[in-house]
């Protein structure tokens, strides 16, 4: 549908599906050139098209909506590049061949630690910090950003749940 207004000819906004079909390959090509990764390029293109789709009523009225999508891809590729550089720097600080030392839970009671993992999240955190790291209630409260009273409550409830569970496990073993 054409509409004539002050010598400017405007067409009705293009359907997003038509726009997507026409621009997709070129936008993925741009994203690939900027990212160097085929899968990364497809992800960048999809994110840019999703952004356009969310606000298509406005973007469709632009003179060049394809330019807008390409700008989004360009901006996102810079962000993606920065993120990859930061990740590479972090990995470079990790010494190769060095494994992080983990506490040897196998020497302890495996049922005990399985029971702790089965507790509600906050109880498990409090009990693990208390028994594994031998932390004081005040330290645990600071770490978890809760009051000492909350730590005591979770420690009490966690101990009760552990006692019930471990007692039930012992009775099953008999």
N, C-alpha and C positions, 0 to 999 in steps of 0.2 A: 504494500500500500504506500503510495507516494503522496506527500503533502508538500505544497509549495508555500513557503513563508519567506518574504523578503529575499527572493532569488536564491534561497538555500533550499536544497531538496533533501528532505529527511525521509528515511525509510523507517518502517516499524522496527522495533528492536528485534535483533536476530535471536532465534531460539538458542539456548545454551548448548543443546546437543549438537546443533549445526556448527556452532563456534568451536566446540571441543573437537569435533571430527575434523574440521579444517585445520586447526592449529596444533593438535597434539604432537604430531611427529616433529614439527619444527621446534616446539618448546622442549621436547625431550632431547633433541639434538643440541640445543643451547645448553641445557642442564648438563648433558654429557660433556660438552666442551669445557664447561666451568668446573665440573666435579671430578671428571676422569673416571667415573664409575657408572656402568650401565644401570645397576640397581639403584644406586644413589640418584642417578638422573631421573629414573622413573618415579622415585619417591618425591623428589623435588618438584617435578612436573605435576604430579597428582596433588601435592599440597597446594601448589599455586592455583590449579584449576578448582580445587575445593574452596579456596578463598574467594575466587571469582564467582563460583556457584552460589555461595552463601549470600553474596551481595549483588547478584546478577541484575536485578532491577536497576541498580545504579550504574554498574559497570557496562552494561549493554548500551547505555546511552553515550558512552565515551566515543570520540572519533575513532580511536584505535584501541579497542579492548585487548587486542593481541599484544600491544606494547605494554599495557598494564600487567598482563600475566608474565611477560618476559622480565619486567622490572622486579616483580615478586620473586621470580626464579633467581635472578641475579643477586638480589638481596639475601635470599635464603642460602644461596651457594656460598656467599661470604661468611654467613653465620656458621654454616656447616664446616667450612674450611677452618675457621677459628676453633670450633669445637674439636675437630680432628687434630689440630696442632696442639691444643691443650692436652688432649688425651695422649698424644705421642710424647709430649714432655713428661707427663706423669709416668708413662711406661718407661721412659729413659731413666727415671730416678730409681726404678725397681731393679735391684741387682739380678742378673740372670743366674739361673741355677740355684737361687736362694728361695727356699720355701718358708713361708711364714710359720713360725712355731705355734702350734695349737696345744692347748692343755690336753694331757693324755687322759681322756675320760674313760678309756678302756680299763685302766688300773682301778678305777672306782667301780661303783655298782652300776652296770648298764641299765638295769631296771629303774634305778633312782633317776637317772638323767632322762630316760624315756618318759617317766612320770612327770618330771619337770616340764618337758616339752609339751605334754598334754594339758598342762594347766592353762587357764586364761592368760592372755598375753602379758598383762601387767604383773600378775602373780609370778609368772615364769621369769620375768625380768628381775623382779625383786629377789626371788629365791636364788637365782643364778648369781647375781651380784653379791649376795650375802654369803653363800656357801662356796662358790667357785673362786671369787676374788677376795673373800674375807673382808668385805666392805662394812663400815659402820652404817647404822641407819641414817645418820645425817649426811654421809657421803652419797648414799643411794638416793636420798631425797634430792640432793643437788644435781646428781647425774640425770635423774628422770624428771627434774623440775616439778616435783610434787612436795607436799609437806611431809615432815617426819611422821606425823600421825597416819598419813595415807600409806607410807611405807610399812609402818607397824601393822596396819590393818591387812595389807596385802601379804605381808610375811606370815601373819597369824593364819589367815584364810588359806594360804598356800601350804603351810605346814599341816593344817587339818586335812586338806584335800590329799596331800601326799601320804599322810598316815593312813587315811581310809583306803587309798588306792594300793599302797604297798602291803597293808594288812590283808586286803582282798586277794592280792596276787600271791601272798604267802599261803593263804588258806586254799587257794586253787592248786598250789604245788603239792599239798599234802595228800 
